[in-house]
Amino acid sequence: MCGIIGYISRGKKEDKQPVIKEMADAIRHRGPDGEGYYIDEDIALGHRRLSIIDLEGGTQPLFNEDESKVIVFNGEIYNFKELKVDLLNKGHKFRTKCDTEVIIHGYEEYGKDIVNKLRGMFSFVIWDKQEKKLFGARDPFGIKPFYYYKKGSEFMFGSEIKSFLKNPNFEKELNKKSLKNYLVFQYDALNETFFKNVYKLDPGHMFTYENGEMKIEKYFSIEYKNDINDIDQLVDGINEIMDDSIKHHQIADVEVGSFLSSGVDSSYVVSNAKPNKTYTVGFEGEGGFNEINDAKALSDILGITNKNELISPDMFFDAVPKVQYFSDEPHANLSAVPLYFLARLAAKDVKVVLSGEGADELFGGYASYNVAEEYLKYRKVPFGLRSAIKGAVKHLPSFKGKHFLTVGGSKLEDTYVGQAFIMSNEEANSLLTDEYKSDLRYQDITREAFEAVSDKEEVLKKMYVDTQLWLPYDILLKADKMTMASSLELRVPFLDREVFKFSERVGTDYIVKNHVTKYAFRKAASKMVPEQWSKRKKLGFMVPFRNWIREDKYYNQVKEVFNRDYVSEFFDVAKINKLLDDHKSGKKNTARKIYTIYTFLLWYGIYFKDYAY
């Protein structure tokens, strides 16, 4: 696990050395164990290393045999030993025992098709010195980040945006199109980031950059088959492929620990992997969500040491600016803060942890996938009639049943955003100044995903949308950024190519059955973990933020940020203060909206106004 950085620019090597080093130093937290550089008249590459495999010999940048190609790589390739055997048989010569080298030799042997042979998490670039061509790729699920800056002849790329700010040719400018839909999604759902001309390479995509032109291609697609409808076959298949994945994800030359909550996903991973140590956090005080007792109980049953920490409100609020800094873009998932503390706790002992991200998207674990009985019955009414009823009631004052009739009379494509839906298009625009309002609706952002699975059942449509947006740009983004902030590698055995191939085959009747989400997986988990863990509903990190900001101390902290001198550029200050005051008085629960605004303002203060973090 590492951090990569680079930029293309004609010029003298000696002029590039201080620039690329400063860019790499900005992401030192991703790799404190070492640094390496490659510079020629066309390109500068930098690498920060966190030593996990081949501790002595895995230094990057790394070359092929004749040094005509050079790679910098972030991630882990779990099938590198199998790939290495094939490449040795084809005559390739290896200098190290690390996984990085199979990618560059694989590129020599298979060309771009190497991306379809890699089992793991990755973002990398390979520079061909002779052809002056750059090839790069990001893993199928977006576990590892990859950003690039393209403006005119300037081209930069790397693991984190903050490193670009150290390049004198980077023009820092706010992307005004991002804010409105951030208020809807709680994360940046656009391809262009909050920094103008900085883009994300989407998961499952690769690119070639040559002669100033960037060509991006998709190499990975989801293809739901849902052709296994025997529960015993599903249970055995899930347990077999997960056992294989977890074994591969434990390959390391250092100790591997695991995060552990009270939920079924991490409990399953821990019960299979049986690491020496597990790590858990909870919240102090009344109303604080605390999984420590349940996590410790399972660890005791398995004979594993559990280390844990309670987070106080002061600790939470002190950490929020740090979370925004390390996230690169504003991020309003409250659970990023406890994850920040969890990573710090684990990093005291280990360099690598396993975690349960991805199980919900692959096997159908979210509550929104479980449609209430009354909706199922109402949807049997012809859509034209339901739509007419919706039109008749939507402008009426609020009454019991209005939301039911409105949602029930809408198409899924018009109402489903994903696991976070903070504000409607209209409300988001109503809070913004004219300069930041946007006609781009969340439906415009989700449309491409819905169209890709237009012939599928509703639960598959939801799962697909979440896999395309929520998973990479919320769940995995915070997982990567919060763990790497503490120089900790996080591995996610559910998000494995082979596991995914099997998950695509789960019959839809066994995704949600009898209103039990993740049904097939829970049945499989019942063979691995105690019953009370396999049957638990999904909770996530339940942060008591809404209670805290009704206390004067924390209300005033948010109030101060809401009234900084730069806020009026973006928001109607009176309206956002009313949101805060209505919440404090108990008139409404607007905590999620408040936190989404609060985190953007903190992020902007750090990156554009030099506020401390």
Secondary structure, DSSP 4 states (H G I P E B T S, - for coil): -EEEEEEE--S-HHHHHHHHHHHHHTTGGG-BTEEEEEE-SSEEEEEEE---SSTTT--SSEE-TTSSEEEEEEEEETTHHHHHHHHHHTT---S-SSSHHHHHHHHHHHGGGGGGT--EEEEEEEEETTTTEEEEEE-TT--S--EEEEETTEEEEES-GGGGGGSTT----B-TTHHHHHHHHSS--SSB-SBTTEEEPPTTEEEEEETTEEEEEE---------B--HHHHHHHHHHHHHHHHHHHT--SS-EEEE--SSHHHHHHHHHH--SEEEEEEE-STT--B-HHHHHHHHHHHT-EEEEEEEPHHHHHHHHHHHHHHHSS----TTHHHHHHHHHHHHTT-SEEE--TTHHHHHT-SGGGS--HHHHHHTTS-HHHHHHHHHHHTTSPP-TTHHHHHHHTS-HHHH---S-----HHHHHHHB-GGG--S--HHHHHHHHHHHTTTS-HHHHHHHHIIIIIIIIIIHHHHHHHHHTTT-EEE-TTS-HHHHHHHTTB-GGGTEETTEETHHHHHHHTTTS-HHHHTPPP-----THHHHTTSHHHHHHHHHHHTSTTGGGTB-HHHHHHHHHHHHHTS---HHHHHHHHHHHHHHHHHHH----
